[in-house]
Amino acid sequence: MKLKPIKDDQAAFELLFESPDEYNRESNITQNYMYFYNRIQKNEISIDNLFKAVGSLEIIDISLDEKDDAQLIFQSLNSTGLSLSEGDKIRNFILMKLDSDIQEKYYYKYWNKIEKETSYDVSDFMRHYMTVVSSKTPAIKDIYRYFKQYVEDKSIGTEELLKDLLRYAKYYNNIKHANINNKTANTVLARLGQLDMTVSVPYLLSLFDYRENNGLDDKEFIEVLSAIETYIFRRLVCGVPTNALNKIFALLHRDCLKYKKEKDKYADVLKYLLISKPASGRLPMDSEFLQCLEEKNIYSMQAKNKIYLFDRLENGNSVERNNVIQLMQEGKYTIEHIMPQTLSDVWKKELGDNYNEIYEKWVNRLANLTLTGYNIQYSNRSFEQKKNVKDGFKESGLRLNKIIAECDKWTEEELIKRNDILKEQALELWPYPVTDFIPFVAINERHPLSEDFNYTGRNLISYTFMDTPYQASAWTEMYQQVVKFLFEMDVTIIYQLVHKDNGMGLSFTDIETNGYVEIDDRVYLFVGNSTMAKINNLRKLFARYNLEEDELILEIQSQDNSV
């Protein structure tokens, strides 16, 4: 067979010649076959037209010489059709230049397994893999380009590369499906999966590899996972911007190893790094977390986050668990407003004269929300009816409803009481990390240009531009050097700005004058502006050059030994 389907579709194709009971109905091959089969059975097309349509199909067979670049030709031919995924391009890059027998061997020994481990979403996996090996997150459209450059720079052998990819693909499978040989770790991984913070996957891949190769025991492994969970959820509740997380998780494992000494526990170093992050990378402390948890409109949160929250509150760390996640996803459990969204006269009377104020304050807060399988039956009934009706709060088997069932009424007094209980529970479920680790040296802060950070009054130590580190002790020095690098990349953009600012606020001139420094012959840059003005100007220039802002990392002196 010369024209052969990939993955497991070949087996599905062969089954089409057997009994329909044997078909692999999950395969696209089978689904496509059934589509055309059903259309033909409905007589929607004549035999003549069907024969004509099949006769219009074309198969192109291209023979190449050894000097021809098969990958380049393949990409060019495909450019006008359905776009290849980044994973497809990478597969072709790795396998296409091999002899057919080696290609076949490596495909089944490695690549087919990689596809299965990643549930055939190789592109997503490769993005995380590239973040692990380069400490930098490529854009979706650039994964193949970054991978190709990485392989060529490192001169990695094909089989060595495939072995590495397969190893990490197995970790990826473990993370996505919460499937390792420890039940507690799987529970935490499943919760992280429910939060859907894919930005943490590169760190988790590195953590799995470290555990595999360095003997990180299960207890410490779970401790690390739980700290990551706390970091993610506290930030989510407090609405901390997420724009810094890509870089934080890309560098987190490397930073742990950098500051960990032989006597130090990995978990202690990790916790220190998390609690020391400043600004948009920060881990909210107890006071901020509890205030936000109390005041947040929980009902308006994304569905996945509400499911995570109520699963956590219902099950805690108990071995005996209610399958809240599945039941909420299936709609069998729903969120119930104890004080209803629409107040009846009975509720207004029960709440008192200031019922409207109580309603506005508490209706969508956590203290007024619970789970039930009988939401429609509850409706906006009185509290007594909700409690005592068949399958009401009094008969509920959910832990969340135990306190509610013990109440005789539902007023602000009960709301405050339940609120306090839930806050105590939250501190147990998402505890602020405690660590004795103290770094041997102060850890400087590192911020990508993309991060919303105020550099005013801060001291620059160094910077990294396009993965190359440079020393610079002054903002003006860094500003001048980076602009020079940009100028060397494409002189035309800055030449245009010299003669016409285009309203960007960037100050270039072709005449030497006070406050300006030389970039090139008859090209001068104004540097008499503030630090933040320089930062904002660099962002504008990066946009003009179509450069990602994360290509520039600024290292500044930490405050109070902060990272």
C-alpha positions as CSV (number, residue, x, y, z in Angstrom):
1,M,0.0,0.0,0.0
2,K,1.5,3.3,-1.1
3,L,-1.2,5.8,0.1
4,K,-1.5,4.9,3.8
5,P,-3.5,6.6,6.6
6,I,-1.6,7.6,9.7
7,K,-2.2,6.9,13.4
8,D,-4.6,4.0,14.0
9,D,-6.8,5.0,11.0
10,Q,-5.2,2.2,8.9
11,A,-6.7,-0.4,11.3
12,A,-10.1,1.3,11.1
13,F,-9.9,1.3,7.3
14,E,-9.2,-2.4,7.2
15,L,-12.2,-3.1,9.5
16,L,-14.5,-1.5,7.0
17,F,-14.1,-4.7,4.9
18,E,-15.3,-6.8,7.9
19,S,-18.7,-6.9,9.6
20,P,-20.2,-3.4,10.6
21,D,-20.2,-4.7,14.2
22,E,-16.4,-4.6,14.1
23,Y,-16.1,-1.0,12.9
24,N,-14.0,1.4,15.0
25,R,-16.5,4.2,15.2
26,E,-14.2,6.6,16.9
27,S,-12.0,6.9,13.9
28,N,-12.5,9.7,11.4
29,I,-12.0,7.1,8.6
30,T,-15.1,5.3,9.8
31,Q,-17.1,8.4,10.4
32,N,-16.4,9.7,6.9
33,Y,-17.3,6.3,5.5
34,M,-20.6,6.3,7.3
35,Y,-21.4,9.9,6.2
36,F,-21.0,9.0,2.5
37,Y,-22.7,5.6,3.0
38,N,-25.8,7.2,4.5
39,R,-26.0,9.9,1.9
40,I,-25.8,7.3,-0.9
41,Q,-28.5,5.2,0.7
42,K,-30.8,8.1,0.7
43,N,-30.5,8.3,-3.1
44,E,-29.4,12.0,-2.9
45,I,-27.0,11.5,-5.8
46,S,-27.3,9.4,-9.0
47,I,-24.9,6.6,-9.7
48,D,-23.6,8.5,-12.8
49,N,-22.9,11.6,-10.7
50,L,-21.3,9.5,-7.9
51,F,-19.0,7.8,-10.5
52,K,-18.1,11.2,-12.0
53,A,-17.3,12.6,-8.5
54,V,-15.0,9.7,-7.6
55,G,-13.4,10.0,-11.0
56,S,-12.5,13.6,-10.2
57,L,-10.3,12.6,-7.3
58,E,-6.6,13.1,-7.9
59,I,-3.6,11.6,-6.2
60,I,-0.3,13.4,-6.7
61,D,2.9,11.4,-6.7
62,I,6.1,13.5,-6.6
63,S,9.5,12.0,-7.0
64,L,12.4,13.9,-5.5
65,D,16.2,13.8,-6.0
66,E,18.5,13.6,-3.0
67,K,19.3,17.3,-3.3
68,D,15.6,18.3,-3.0
69,D,14.3,19.6,0.3
70,A,11.3,17.4,0.8
71,Q,10.0,19.3,3.8
72,L,10.2,22.7,2.0
73,I,8.4,21.3,-1.1
74,F,5.7,19.6,1.1
75,Q,5.0,22.9,3.0
76,S,4.8,24.8,-0.3
77,L,2.4,22.4,-1.9
78,N,0.2,22.4,1.2
79,S,0.1,26.1,1.7
80,T,-3.0,26.5,-0.5
81,G,-5.0,23.7,1.1
82,L,-5.9,22.9,4.7
83,S,-3.1,24.2,6.8
84,L,-0.8,21.7,8.5
85,S,-0.8,21.8,12.2
86,E,2.4,22.6,13.9
87,G,2.6,19.0,15.1
88,D,2.3,17.8,11.4
89,K,5.1,20.1,10.4
90,I,7.3,18.8,13.2
91,R,6.5,15.1,12.4
92,N,7.5,15.7,8.7
93,F,10.7,17.6,9.7
94,I,11.8,14.7,11.9
95,L,10.9,11.8,9.7
96,M,10.8,12.9,6.1
97,K,14.6,12.9,5.5
98,L,15.0,9.4,6.8
99,D,15.3,6.3,4.7
100,S,11.9,4.6,4.3
101,D,12.7,1.6,6.5
102,I,14.1,3.8,9.4
103,Q,11.2,6.2,8.9
104,E,8.7,3.3,9.3
105,K,10.6,2.0,12.4
106,Y,10.8,5.4,14.1
107,Y,7.2,6.2,13.3
108,Y,5.8,3.1,15.1
109,K,8.5,2.9,17.8
110,Y,8.2,6.6,18.8
111,W,6.0,9.0,16.9
112,N,2.8,6.9,16.9
113,K,3.2,6.5,20.6
114,I,3.8,10.3,21.0
115,E,0.5,10.9,19.2
116,K,-1.3,8.5,21.4
117,E,0.2,9.9,24.7
118,T,-0.9,13.4,23.6
119,S,-4.3,12.3,22.5
120,Y,-3.2,13.4,19.0
121,D,-2.9,17.0,20.1
122,V,0.8,17.1,19.3
123,S,0.9,20.8,18.6
124,D,-0.3,21.6,22.2
125,F,2.3,19.2,23.7
126,M,5.1,20.6,21.5
127,R,4.4,24.1,22.7
128,H,4.8,23.0,26.3
129,Y,7.9,20.9,25.4
130,M,9.5,23.9,23.8
131,T,8.8,26.0,26.9
132,V,10.6,23.3,29.0
133,V,13.7,23.1,26.8
134,S,14.0,26.8,26.1
135,S,12.4,28.5,29.1
136,K,10.4,30.5,26.6
137,T,6.8,30.0,25.4
138,P,6.4,30.2,21.6
139,A,3.3,31.5,20.0
140,I,1.0,28.8,18.6
141,K,1.9,29.7,15.0
142,D,5.7,29.7,15.7
143,I,6.0,26.3,17.4
144,Y,7.5,24.5,14.4
145,R,9.9,27.4,13.6
146,Y,11.2,27.4,17.2
147,F,11.5,23.6,17.3
148,K,13.4,23.5,14.0
149,Q,15.8,26.1,15.2
150,Y,16.2,24.3,18.6
151,V,17.1,21.0,16.9
152,E,19.5,22.6,14.4
153,D,21.2,24.6,17.2
154,K,21.6,21.6,19.5
155,S,22.5,19.1,16.7
156,I,20.4,16.5,18.4
157,G,20.3,13.0,16.8
158,T,16.9,11.9,15.5
159,E,16.4,8.9,17.8
160,E,17.7,10.8,20.8
161,L,15.2,13.5,20.1
162,L,12.3,11.1,19.6
163,K,13.2,9.3,22.9
164,D,13.1,12.7,24.7
165,L,9.8,13.7,23.1
166,L,8.2,10.3,24.0
167,R,9.4,10.6,27.6
168,Y,7.8,14.0,28.0
169,A,4.7,12.9,26.1
170,K,4.2,10.3,28.8
171,Y,4.5,13.0,31.5
172,Y,2.0,15.1,29.5
173,N,-0.4,12.2,29.5
174,N,0.0,11.7,33.2
175,I,-0.8,15.4,33.8
176,K,-3.7,15.6,31.5
177,H,-5.4,12.4,32.8
178,A,-4.1,12.6,36.4
179,N,-2.7,9.1,36.0
180,I,0.3,8.2,38.1
181,N,0.9,5.6,40.8
182,N,-0.3,7.7,43.7
183,K,-4.0,8.3,44.4
184,T,-3.5,11.5,46.4
185,A,-1.3,13.0,43.8
186,N,-3.8,12.1,41.1
187,T,-6.5,13.9,43.1
188,V,-4.5,17.1,43.2
189,L,-3.6,16.8,39.5
190,A,-7.3,16.3,38.6
191,R,-8.1,19.5,40.5
192,L,-5.4,21.4,38.6
193,G,-6.9,20.0,35.4
194,Q,-10.3,21.3,36.5
195,L,-8.8,24.8,36.9
196,D,-7.6,24.4,33.4
197,M,-4.4,26.5,34.0
198,T,-2.5,25.1,31.0
199,V,0.1,27.8,31.7
200,S,1.5,25.6,34.5
201,V,2.0,22.5,32.2
202,P,5.6,23.3,31.3
203,Y,6.5,23.5,35.0
204,L,4.6,20.2,35.7
205,L,6.5,18.5,32.9
206,S,9.8,19.6,34.4
207,L,8.6,18.5,37.9
208,F,7.6,15.1,36.6
209,D,11.0,14.6,35.0
210,Y,12.8,15.8,38.2
211,R,10.7,13.3,40.2
212,E,11.5,10.5,37.8
213,N,15.3,11.2,37.8
214,N,16.0,12.5,41.2
215,G,13.8,10.4,43.4
216,L,11.5,13.2,44.7
217,D,9.3,11.1,47.1
218,D,5.5,11.1,46.8
219,K,5.0,13.1,50.0
220,E,7.1,16.0,48.8
221,F,5.7,15.7,45.2
222,I,2.2,16.2,46.6
223,E,3.4,19.0,48.8
224,V,4.7,20.8,45.6
225,L,1.5,20.2,43.7
226,S,-0.6,21.5,46.5
227,A,1.5,24.7,46.7
228,I,1.0,25.2,43.0
229,E,-2.8,24.7,43.4
230,T,-2.9,27.3,46.3
231,Y,-0.9,29.8,44.2
232,I,-3.2,29.4,41.2
233,F,-6.5,29.5,43.1
234,R,-5.7,32.3,45.5
235,R,-4.7,34.5,42.5
236,L,-7.9,33.5,40.7
237,V,-10.1,34.5,43.6
238,C,-8.3,37.8,44.0
239,G,-8.4,38.6,40.3
240,V,-4.6,39.0,40.0
241,P,-3.6,39.5,36.3
242,T,-2.4,36.4,34.7
243,N,0.0,38.0,32.1
244,A,3.1,37.2,34.1
245,L,2.3,33.5,34.6
246,N,3.8,32.2,31.3
247,K,7.2,33.4,32.2
248,I,6.9,32.5,35.9
249,F,6.0,28.9,35.2
250,A,8.5,28.7,32.3
251,L,11.4,29.6,34.7
252,L,10.1,28.2,38.1
253,H,11.7,24.8,38.0
254,R,15.0,26.3,36.8
255,D,14.9,28.8,39.6
256,C,14.2,26.1,42.1
257,L,17.3,24.2,41.1
258,K,19.4,27.3,40.9
259,Y,18.8,28.2,44.6
260,K,18.4,24.7,46.1
261,K,21.4,23.4,47.9
262,E,21.9,19.7,48.8
263,K,20.5,20.2,52.3
264,D,17.4,22.0,51.0
265,K,14.0,20.5,50.3
266,Y,12.8,21.2,46.8
267,A,9.3,22.0,48.2
268,D,10.7,24.6,50.6
269,V,12.6,26.4,47.8
270,L,9.5,26.3,45.6
271,K,7.3,27.8,48.4
272,Y,9.8,30.5,49.0
273,L,9.8,31.5,45.3
274,L,6.0,31.6,45.2
275,I,5.5,33.7,48.3
276,S,8.3,36.1,47.2
277,K,6.9,37.0,43.8
278,P,6.1,40.7,43.6
279,A,3.4,42.7,41.7
280,S,1.4,40.7,39.1
281,G,3.3,37.5,40.1
282,R,2.3,37.7,43.8
283,L,0.6,35.1,45.9
284,P,-2.2,36.8,47.9
285,M,-1.8,36.7,51.7
286,D,-4.5,35.4,54.0
287,S,-6.2,38.8,54.6
288,E,-6.5,39.6,50.8
289,F,-7.6,36.1,50.0
290,L,-10.3,35.9,52.6
291,Q,-11.7,39.3,51.8
292,C,-11.9,38.5,48.1
293,L,-13.4,35.1,48.8
294,E,-16.1,36.7,51.0
295,E,-17.0,39.6,48.7
296,K,-16.6,37.9,45.3
297,N,-19.6,37.3,43.1
298,I,-19.1,33.5,43.1
299,Y,-22.2,32.9,41.0
300,S,-20.7,34.8,38.0
301,M,-17.4,32.9,38.0
302,Q,-16.6,30.7,35.0
303,A,-18.4,27.3,35.3
304,K,-15.1,25.3,35.5
305,N,-13.9,27.4,38.4
306,K,-17.3,27.1,40.3
307,I,-17.2,23.3,39.8
308,Y,-13.6,23.3,41.2
309,L,-14.6,25.5,44.2
310,F,-17.7,23.5,45.2
311,D,-15.9,20.2,44.7
312,R,-13.1,21.3,47.0
313,L,-15.5,22.7,49.7
314,E,-17.7,19.6,49.6
315,N,-14.9,17.0,49.7
316,G,-12.0,18.7,51.4
317,N,-9.2,16.2,51.8
318,S,-11.6,13.4,52.7
319,V,-11.0,9.9,51.4
320,E,-14.8,9.4,51.1
321,R,-15.7,11.7,48.2
322,N,-18.9,12.8,46.4
323,N,-18.3,13.0,42.7
324,V,-19.2,16.7,42.5
325,I,-17.2,17.4,39.4
326,Q,-18.9,14.8,37.3
327,L,-22.4,15.4,38.7
328,M,-22.1,19.2,38.2
329,Q,-20.8,18.7,34.6
330,E,-23.8,16.4,33.9
331,G,-26.2,19.0,35.5
332,K,-27.3,16.6,38.2
333,Y,-25.9,18.9,40.9
334,T,-26.5,22.6,40.5
335,I,-25.7,25.7,42.5
336,E,-28.6,26.8,44.8
337,H,-29.1,30.3,46.2
338,I,-30.3,29.7,49.8
339,M,-31.7,33.2,49.9
340,P,-33.3,33.1,46.4
341,Q,-32.5,35.3,43.5
342,T,-36.1,36.6,43.5
343,L,-37.3,37.6,47.0
344,S,-40.9,36.7,47.8
345,D,-42.9,38.6,50.5
346,V,-42.2,35.7,52.9
347,W,-38.4,36.2,52.4
348,K,-38.6,40.0,52.7
349,K,-40.4,39.6,56.0
350,E,-37.9,37.0,57.3
351,L,-34.9,39.1,56.3
352,G,-36.3,42.2,58.1
353,D,-36.7,45.9,57.2
354,N,-33.3,46.1,55.6
355,Y,-34.0,43.1,53.3
356,N,-32.9,44.9,50.2
357,E,-29.5,45.8,51.6
358,I,-29.0,42.2,52.8
359,Y,-30.0,40.9,49.4
360,E,-27.7,43.1,47.4
361,K,-24.8,42.3,49.6
362,W,-25.1,38.5,50.0
363,V,-27.2,37.0,47.2
364,N,-24.3,35.9,45.0
365,R,-21.7,35.5,47.6
366,L,-20.3,32.1,48.7
367,A,-22.1,32.2,52.1
368,N,-25.4,32.1,50.3
369,L,-24.6,29.4,47.8
370,T,-24.6,25.7,48.1
371,L,-25.2,22.5,46.0
372,T,-28.4,20.6,45.4
373,G,-29.8,18.0,43.1
374,Y,-33.3,19.5,43.5
375,N,-32.9,23.1,42.4
376,I,-36.2,23.3,40.5
377,Q,-38.1,22.0,43.5
378,Y,-36.5,24.6,45.8
379,S,-37.3,27.6,43.6
380,N,-37.8,30.7,45.7
381,R,-39.6,28.8,48.5
382,S,-39.2,30.0,52.1
383,F,-36.2,28.8,54.0
384,E,-38.4,26.5,56.2
385,Q,-39.8,24.8,53.1
386,K,-36.3,24.4,51.5
387,K,-35.1,22.8,54.7
388,N,-38.0,20.5,55.4
389,V,-39.4,19.6,52.0
390,K,-38.8,16.1,50.8
391,D,-35.1,15.9,49.7
392,G,-34.6,19.4,51.3
393,F,-31.5,20.6,53.2
394,K,-32.5,18.5,56.2
395,E,-32.3,15.3,54.2
396,S,-29.3,16.3,52.1
397,G,-26.3,14.0,52.1
398,L,-23.9,16.8,51.1
399,R,-21.5,18.1,53.7
400,L,-22.0,21.6,52.4
401,N,-25.6,21.5,53.6
402,K,-25.0,20.2,57.1
403,I,-24.7,23.7,58.6
404,I,-27.7,25.0,56.7
405,A,-29.8,22.1,57.9
406,E,-29.0,23.0,61.5
407,C,-30.4,26.5,61.1
408,D,-34.0,27.5,61.9
409,K,-34.0,30.6,59.8
410,W,-31.8,32.2,57.1
411,T,-31.0,35.9,57.9
412,E,-27.9,38.0,57.8
413,E,-26.9,36.4,61.2
414,E,-26.8,32.9,59.6
415,L,-25.0,34.3,56.5
416,I,-22.3,35.8,58.6
417,K,-21.9,32.6,60.6
418,R,-21.6,30.4,57.5
419,N,-19.3,32.9,55.9
420,D,-16.9,32.7,58.9
421,I,-17.0,28.9,58.8
422,L,-16.3,28.8,55.0
423,K,-13.3,31.2,55.4
424,E,-11.8,28.9,58.1
425,Q,-12.3,26.0,55.8
426,A,-10.6,27.9,52.9
427,L,-7.5,28.5,55.0
428,E,-7.3,24.8,55.5
429,L,-7.8,23.9,51.9
430,W,-5.6,26.6,50.4
431,P,-3.1,27.3,53.1
432,Y,-0.5,30.1,52.7
433,P,2.8,28.2,52.1
434,V,5.2,28.0,55.1
435,T,8.9,27.5,54.5
436,D,12.2,27.8,56.4
437,F,14.2,28.3,53.3
438,I,16.4,31.4,53.1
439,P,18.5,31.9,49.9
440,F,22.2,32.1,50.3
441,V,22.1,35.2,48.2
442,A,19.4,37.7,47.4
443,I,17.3,36.7,44.4
444,N,16.8,39.5,41.9
445,E,13.5,40.1,40.3
446,R,13.0,39.2,36.6
447,H,10.2,40.8,34.6
448,P,9.3,40.4,30.9
449,L,8.6,43.6,29.0
450,S,5.0,42.3,28.6
451,E,4.4,42.5,32.4
452,D,2.5,45.4,33.8
453,F,5.2,46.4,36.4
454,N,6.2,49.8,37.7
455,Y,10.0,50.2,37.4
456,T,10.1,53.7,38.8
457,G,12.8,54.0,41.5
458,R,14.1,50.4,40.9
459,N,17.7,49.5,40.1
460,L,18.5,47.6,36.9
461,I,21.0,44.8,37.2
462,S,21.0,43.2,33.7
463,Y,18.6,42.2,30.9
464,T,18.2,39.4,28.4
465,F,17.3,40.2,24.8
466,M,16.3,37.3,22.5
467,D,17.8,34.7,24.9
468,T,21.1,36.5,25.2
469,P,22.0,38.1,28.6
470,Y,23.6,41.6,28.8
471,Q,24.9,43.6,31.7
472,A,23.5,47.1,32.2
473,S,23.5,49.1,35.4
474,A,21.4,52.0,34.1
475,W,18.1,52.2,32.4
476,T,19.5,54.6,29.8
477,E,22.2,52.2,28.9
478,M,19.8,49.3,28.4
479,Y,17.4,51.5,26.4
480,Q,20.1,52.7,24.1
481,Q,21.5,49.1,23.6
482,V,18.1,47.5,22.8
483,V,17.2,50.2,20.3
484,K,20.6,49.6,18.6
485,F,19.8,45.9,18.4
486,L,16.5,46.7,16.8
487,F,18.1,49.1,14.4
488,E,20.5,46.4,13.3
489,M,17.6,44.0,12.7
490,D,15.8,46.5,10.4
491,V,17.2,50.0,9.8
492,T,14.2,51.1,7.8
493,I,11.7,51.2,10.7
494,I,13.8,53.6,12.8
495,Y,14.9,55.6,9.7
496,Q,11.2,56.3,9.2
497,L,10.8,57.4,12.8
498,V,13.8,59.7,12.5
499,H,11.9,61.7,9.8
500,K,8.4,61.2,10.9
501,D,7.3,60.2,14.4
502,N,3.8,59.0,13.3
503,G,2.3,60.0,16.6
504,M,4.0,57.2,18.5
505,G,5.8,59.5,21.0
506,L,9.2,58.1,20.1
507,S,11.8,60.8,19.9
508,F,14.4,60.3,17.2
509,T,16.4,62.9,15.3
510,D,19.2,63.1,12.8
511,I,20.9,66.0,14.6
512,E,23.1,65.6,17.7
513,T,21.6,67.6,20.5
514,N,21.2,67.7,24.3
515,G,19.4,64.7,25.8
516,Y,20.0,62.5,22.8
517,V,22.4,59.6,22.3
518,E,23.8,58.2,19.1
519,I,22.3,55.0,17.7
520,D,24.0,55.2,14.3
521,D,25.3,57.8,11.9
522,R,22.8,60.6,11.9
523,V,20.4,58.6,14.1
524,Y,19.9,59.9,17.6
525,L,17.5,58.7,20.4
526,F,16.1,60.9,23.2
527,V,17.0,59.4,26.6
528,G,16.1,62.3,28.9
529,N,12.6,60.8,29.6
530,S,11.5,58.7,32.6
531,T,12.2,55.0,33.2
532,M,8.5,54.1,32.5
533,A,8.6,56.3,29.3
534,K,11.5,54.3,28.1
535,I,9.7,51.0,28.9
536,N,6.5,52.2,27.0
537,N,8.6,53.3,24.0
538,L,10.2,49.9,23.8
539,R,6.8,48.3,23.8
540,K,5.8,50.5,20.9
541,L,9.0,49.6,19.0
542,F,8.5,45.9,19.6
543,A,5.1,46.2,18.1
544,R,6.5,47.9,15.0
545,Y,9.1,45.1,14.7
546,N,6.5,42.4,15.3
547,L,8.5,41.1,18.2
548,E,7.0,39.5,21.3
549,E,7.5,41.6,24.4
550,D,8.7,38.5,26.2
551,E,11.9,38.7,24.1
552,L,13.1,41.3,26.6
553,I,13.6,40.2,30.2
554,L,14.6,42.9,32.8
555,E,16.4,41.9,35.9
556,I,16.2,44.4,38.7
557,Q,17.5,44.5,42.3
558,S,15.1,42.9,44.7
559,Q,13.5,44.7,47.6
560,D,13.7,42.9,51.0
561,N,15.3,39.9,49.3
562,S,12.2,39.4,47.1
563,V,12.3,37.4,44.0
